[in-house]
Amino acid sequence: MKGELSMYQASESRYETIPYHRCGDSGLLLPAVSLGFWHNFGDTASYENMKKLCFTAFDHGITHFDLANNYGPEPGSAEKNLGLILRDELSAYRDELIISTKAGYDMWPGPYGNWGSRKYLIASLDQSLKRLGLDYVDIFYHHRMDPETPLEETMEALAQIVRSGKALYVGLSNYNGEKLSQAEAILKELHCPFIINQNRYSIFDRTIEQNGLKETAAKLHKGIIAFSPLAQGLLTDRYLHGIPEDSRIRTDGRFLKENALTEERLEQIRRLNKLAAERGQTLAEMALAWILRDGVVTSVLIGASRPEQILDNIKALENTHFTEEELRIIDHI
């Protein structure tokens, strides 16, 4: 009993670190900062470091771990590695964790391993659950719009997945406002608990403001979780004095390439870094705070290669208020 009580007390203090936001009008609360597994959890990463990242996040109230079937490298390896961590280290905390995964991008050869058919989505989730060692995920996303498969088929597959008990909620990723509205109407008719949209959003990428996604999500009372909030590391002070040898550009190069660092972009980064310093924040902290500034975005997804980065990112939550002048300056830059 004594051991159980100490674990309960530790759990209680964990949730005092960061705020939790209601996801749209659902009953689910998500931490303001969530941990993404897009990078640093594949077969090329250190397993011991993965564990440290998970422990640091969870110990500081980050209860949401976000994955997809193709996260790696190799595809599937991020799910496999988290599955090992859940089995060996975190199994006692399963009911305190939100685990999400996705399907929609190319995953296996042939015509059935991509896009949004019922066959692909259900088969992919079954594979994901095996890799994760779980009976269900908390949120299952369709990862991208499919121009060929009827939207009704994709949405019915999501509804069937919830009815089967393999997911508690569903989400949509990389949809625009128009498709979101159409999908929401179908899911509502199917009584499917659709609660969240996952989209790229940062100071440098305002696509969801331009394609109607942000406005539509707010109108429909659906949550938003933002990925790539630091623009793959550009919205930090990491590249102000050259390209470090251990940076993502040097060690990976799949998503952030050296030609992205134009002189114009570097000047923008310098000016944003100066504004952040005036606010008493790092550039990364300001960039994360900017996303959460108006309450429309439920949670922001961070990636991390070191536990210290997680702690630094959490500091963004200390000040998410911006003056009208600060917002004007950021837009102008």
C-alpha positions as CSV (number, residue, x, y, z in Angstrom):
1,M,0.0,0.0,0.0
2,K,2.9,2.3,0.8
3,G,4.4,1.8,-2.6
4,E,1.0,2.4,-4.3
5,L,0.5,5.6,-2.4
6,S,3.9,7.0,-3.3
7,M,3.3,6.3,-7.0
8,Y,-0.1,8.0,-6.7
9,Q,1.5,11.1,-5.1
10,A,4.2,11.1,-7.9
11,S,1.4,11.0,-10.5
12,E,-0.5,13.9,-8.9
13,S,2.6,16.2,-8.9
14,R,3.3,15.2,-12.6
15,Y,0.1,17.0,-13.7
16,E,0.9,20.3,-12.1
17,T,3.7,21.0,-14.6
18,I,1.8,22.0,-17.7
19,P,-1.8,22.9,-18.5
20,Y,-4.3,20.6,-20.2
21,H,-6.7,21.8,-22.9
22,R,-10.1,20.3,-23.8
23,C,-9.9,18.9,-27.3
24,G,-12.7,20.7,-29.1
25,D,-16.0,19.9,-27.4
26,S,-15.0,16.4,-26.6
27,G,-14.3,15.0,-23.1
28,L,-10.6,14.5,-23.8
29,L,-8.0,16.8,-22.3
30,L,-4.6,17.0,-24.0
31,P,-1.4,18.5,-22.6
32,A,-0.6,21.9,-24.1
33,V,2.7,20.3,-25.3
34,S,2.8,16.8,-26.8
35,L,5.7,14.6,-27.8
36,G,6.1,13.7,-31.4
37,F,7.9,10.5,-32.6
38,W,8.4,11.7,-36.2
39,H,12.2,12.0,-35.6
40,N,14.6,10.4,-33.1
41,F,12.7,7.2,-32.5
42,G,13.7,5.2,-35.5
43,D,16.2,2.4,-35.9
44,T,19.0,4.9,-36.3
45,A,18.5,6.4,-32.9
46,S,19.7,5.3,-29.5
47,Y,17.2,3.2,-27.6
48,E,18.5,4.5,-24.2
49,N,18.0,8.0,-25.4
50,M,14.4,7.2,-26.5
51,K,13.7,6.0,-23.0
52,K,15.1,9.2,-21.5
53,L,13.0,11.3,-23.8
54,C,9.8,9.4,-22.9
55,F,10.6,9.5,-19.2
56,T,11.4,13.2,-19.2
57,A,8.2,14.0,-21.1
58,F,5.9,11.9,-18.9
59,D,7.5,13.0,-15.7
60,H,6.7,16.6,-16.6
61,G,3.1,16.1,-17.5
62,I,3.4,15.3,-21.3
63,T,0.9,12.5,-21.5
64,H,0.4,12.4,-25.2
65,F,2.8,10.5,-27.5
66,D,2.1,10.9,-31.2
67,L,3.2,8.4,-33.9
68,A,2.3,7.2,-37.4
69,N,2.8,3.8,-39.1
70,N,5.6,5.2,-41.3
71,Y,7.7,7.0,-38.7
72,G,11.2,5.7,-38.7
73,P,13.5,5.1,-40.3
74,E,12.6,2.3,-41.1
75,P,8.8,2.7,-41.4
76,G,7.2,1.1,-38.4
77,S,10.3,1.4,-36.2
78,A,9.1,4.3,-34.0
79,E,6.0,2.3,-33.1
80,K,8.1,-0.8,-32.5
81,N,10.5,1.1,-30.2
82,L,7.7,2.8,-28.2
83,G,6.1,-0.7,-27.9
84,L,9.2,-1.9,-26.2
85,I,9.3,1.1,-23.8
86,L,5.6,0.7,-23.0
87,R,6.1,-3.0,-22.3
88,D,9.3,-2.8,-20.2
89,E,8.9,0.6,-18.6
90,L,5.5,2.3,-18.8
91,S,2.9,-0.5,-18.8
92,A,1.7,0.5,-15.4
93,Y,0.9,4.0,-16.7
94,R,-1.1,3.0,-19.8
95,D,-4.3,4.6,-18.6
96,E,-2.4,7.9,-17.9
97,L,-1.1,8.0,-21.5
98,I,-2.7,9.2,-24.8
99,I,-1.1,7.2,-27.7
100,S,-2.0,8.2,-31.2
101,T,-1.0,6.8,-34.6
102,K,-1.9,7.3,-38.3
103,A,-2.2,5.7,-41.7
104,G,-2.3,7.4,-45.1
105,Y,1.2,7.5,-46.5
106,D,3.0,4.8,-48.4
107,M,3.7,1.9,-46.0
108,W,4.1,-1.4,-47.9
109,P,4.5,-2.4,-51.5
110,G,1.5,-3.0,-53.8
111,P,-1.9,-1.3,-54.2
112,Y,-3.1,-1.8,-50.6
113,G,-0.5,0.0,-48.6
114,N,-1.2,3.6,-49.2
115,W,-3.9,6.4,-49.2
116,G,-7.3,5.9,-47.6
117,S,-9.1,2.7,-48.5
118,R,-10.9,0.7,-45.9
119,K,-8.6,-2.2,-46.5
120,Y,-5.4,-0.1,-46.0
121,L,-6.6,1.7,-42.9
122,I,-7.8,-1.3,-41.0
123,A,-4.9,-3.5,-42.0
124,S,-2.4,-0.7,-41.1
125,L,-3.9,-0.1,-37.6
126,D,-3.8,-3.9,-36.9
127,Q,-0.1,-3.8,-37.8
128,S,0.5,-0.7,-35.6
129,L,-1.2,-2.3,-32.6
130,K,1.1,-5.3,-33.0
131,R,4.2,-3.1,-33.1
132,L,3.0,-1.1,-30.1
133,G,1.9,-4.1,-28.2
134,L,-1.5,-2.5,-27.5
135,D,-5.1,-3.5,-27.7
136,Y,-6.2,0.0,-28.8
137,V,-4.8,3.5,-29.5
138,D,-6.5,6.6,-28.0
139,I,-6.5,8.5,-31.3
140,F,-6.3,7.1,-34.9
141,Y,-5.8,9.5,-37.7
142,H,-6.3,9.4,-41.5
143,H,-2.9,10.9,-42.3
144,R,-3.7,12.8,-45.6
145,M,-6.5,13.5,-48.0
146,D,-7.0,10.8,-50.7
147,P,-8.1,12.3,-54.1
148,E,-9.3,8.9,-55.4
149,T,-11.0,7.0,-52.6
150,P,-14.5,8.2,-51.8
151,L,-14.5,10.2,-48.6
152,E,-17.5,8.2,-47.3
153,E,-15.4,5.0,-47.5
154,T,-12.5,6.5,-45.6
155,M,-14.8,7.9,-42.9
156,E,-16.7,4.7,-42.5
157,A,-13.4,2.9,-42.0
158,L,-12.6,5.3,-39.2
159,A,-16.0,4.7,-37.7
160,Q,-15.7,0.9,-37.9
161,I,-12.3,1.1,-36.2
162,V,-13.8,2.9,-33.2
163,R,-16.8,0.4,-33.1
164,S,-14.3,-2.4,-33.1
165,G,-12.6,-1.0,-30.0
166,K,-9.2,-0.5,-31.7
167,A,-9.4,3.3,-31.2
168,L,-11.2,5.6,-28.8
169,Y,-11.3,8.7,-31.0
170,V,-10.4,9.6,-34.6
171,G,-8.6,12.5,-36.2
172,L,-7.7,13.9,-39.6
173,S,-4.3,15.0,-40.6
174,N,-3.2,17.3,-43.5
175,Y,-6.8,18.1,-44.5
176,N,-8.0,21.5,-45.6
177,G,-11.0,23.4,-44.3
178,E,-13.4,22.3,-47.1
179,K,-12.5,18.6,-46.8
180,L,-12.6,18.8,-43.0
181,S,-16.2,20.2,-43.2
182,Q,-17.3,17.4,-45.5
183,A,-15.6,14.7,-43.4
184,E,-17.1,16.1,-40.2
185,A,-20.6,15.9,-41.6
186,I,-20.1,12.2,-42.5
187,L,-18.5,11.3,-39.2
188,K,-21.3,13.1,-37.3
189,E,-23.9,11.0,-39.1
190,L,-22.0,7.9,-38.2
191,H,-21.8,8.9,-34.6
192,C,-18.0,8.6,-34.7
193,P,-16.0,10.5,-32.1
194,F,-13.9,12.8,-34.4
195,I,-12.2,15.3,-32.2
196,I,-8.9,16.6,-33.6
197,N,-7.0,17.8,-36.7
198,Q,-3.2,17.5,-37.0
199,N,-1.6,20.0,-39.4
200,R,1.7,21.8,-39.9
201,Y,1.6,25.2,-38.4
202,S,4.4,27.7,-37.5
203,I,5.3,31.3,-37.7
204,F,6.9,30.4,-41.1
205,D,4.0,28.2,-42.3
206,R,0.5,29.8,-42.1
207,T,-1.2,27.3,-44.5
208,I,-4.0,26.4,-42.1
209,E,-4.9,30.1,-41.8
210,Q,-5.1,30.3,-45.6
211,N,-6.9,27.1,-46.5
212,G,-9.7,27.4,-44.0
213,L,-8.6,24.6,-41.7
214,K,-8.1,26.7,-38.6
215,E,-11.3,28.7,-39.0
216,T,-13.4,25.6,-39.8
217,A,-12.0,23.6,-36.9
218,A,-12.9,26.4,-34.5
219,K,-16.4,26.7,-36.0
220,L,-17.0,23.0,-35.7
221,H,-15.5,22.8,-32.2
222,K,-12.7,20.4,-33.2
223,G,-9.3,20.4,-31.7
224,I,-6.0,21.2,-33.6
225,I,-2.6,19.8,-32.8
226,A,0.2,21.5,-34.6
227,F,3.3,19.7,-35.9
228,S,6.6,21.2,-37.1
229,P,6.1,24.3,-34.9
230,L,9.8,25.1,-35.0
231,A,10.0,24.6,-38.8
232,Q,12.3,21.7,-38.4
233,G,14.6,23.7,-36.2
234,L,14.7,26.9,-38.2
235,L,12.7,28.7,-35.5
236,T,15.5,28.3,-33.0
237,D,18.9,29.9,-32.5
238,R,20.6,26.7,-33.8
239,Y,21.5,28.0,-37.2
240,L,22.4,31.6,-36.4
241,H,26.1,30.9,-36.5
242,G,26.4,28.3,-39.2
243,I,25.2,24.7,-39.5
244,P,26.2,22.5,-36.6
245,E,27.6,19.0,-37.5
246,D,25.0,17.3,-35.2
247,S,22.1,19.3,-36.7
248,R,19.2,17.7,-38.6
249,I,20.5,19.2,-41.9
250,R,23.8,17.3,-41.4
251,T,22.5,14.1,-39.8
252,D,19.3,13.5,-41.8
253,G,18.6,15.9,-44.6
254,R,15.3,14.4,-45.6
255,F,13.0,17.2,-44.4
256,L,15.3,20.2,-43.8
257,K,17.9,20.9,-46.5
258,E,20.8,23.3,-46.5
259,N,19.2,25.4,-49.3
260,A,16.4,26.3,-46.9
261,L,18.9,28.6,-45.1
262,T,18.9,31.5,-47.5
263,E,20.2,34.8,-46.3
264,E,16.7,36.2,-46.4
265,R,15.5,33.4,-44.1
266,L,18.5,33.8,-41.7
267,E,17.7,37.5,-41.5
268,Q,14.1,36.7,-40.5
269,I,15.4,34.3,-37.9
270,R,17.8,36.9,-36.5
271,R,14.9,39.5,-36.2
272,L,12.6,37.0,-34.6
273,N,15.3,35.9,-32.2
274,K,15.8,39.6,-31.1
275,L,12.0,40.0,-30.5
276,A,12.0,36.7,-28.4
277,A,14.9,38.1,-26.3
278,E,12.9,41.2,-25.7
279,R,10.1,39.0,-24.4
280,G,12.4,37.2,-22.1
281,Q,12.1,34.0,-24.2
282,T,14.3,31.9,-26.5
283,L,13.2,31.9,-30.1
284,A,11.9,28.3,-29.8
285,E,9.9,29.3,-26.7
286,M,8.3,32.3,-28.5
287,A,7.6,30.2,-31.6
288,L,5.7,27.6,-29.5
289,A,3.9,30.2,-27.5
290,W,2.8,32.0,-30.7
291,I,1.0,28.8,-31.8
292,L,-0.9,28.6,-28.5
293,R,-1.6,32.3,-28.3
294,D,-5.3,32.4,-29.2
295,G,-6.7,29.2,-27.7
296,V,-7.7,27.6,-31.1
297,V,-4.8,25.2,-31.1
298,T,-5.2,22.5,-28.4
299,S,-1.7,21.2,-28.3
300,V,1.7,21.7,-30.0
301,L,3.8,18.7,-31.0
302,I,7.5,19.0,-30.2
303,G,10.3,16.8,-31.4
304,A,13.4,16.3,-29.3
305,S,16.8,14.6,-29.6
306,R,17.8,15.4,-26.0
307,P,15.7,15.5,-22.8
308,E,16.9,19.0,-22.1
309,Q,15.1,20.2,-25.2
310,I,11.8,19.0,-23.8
311,L,12.3,20.9,-20.6
312,D,13.3,24.0,-22.6
313,N,10.2,23.7,-24.8
314,I,7.9,23.4,-21.8
315,K,9.1,26.9,-20.7
316,A,7.2,28.4,-23.6
317,L,4.0,27.8,-21.6
318,E,5.1,30.4,-19.0
319,N,4.1,33.2,-21.4
320,T,1.7,32.7,-24.3
321,H,0.4,36.2,-24.3
322,F,1.4,38.6,-27.1
323,T,0.6,42.3,-27.5
324,E,-0.9,43.5,-30.7
325,E,2.4,45.2,-31.5
326,E,4.4,42.0,-31.1
327,L,2.0,40.1,-33.3
328,R,2.2,42.9,-35.9
329,I,6.1,42.7,-35.8
330,I,6.0,38.9,-36.2
331,D,3.7,39.1,-39.2
332,H,5.8,41.9,-40.8
333,I,9.0,39.8,-40.4
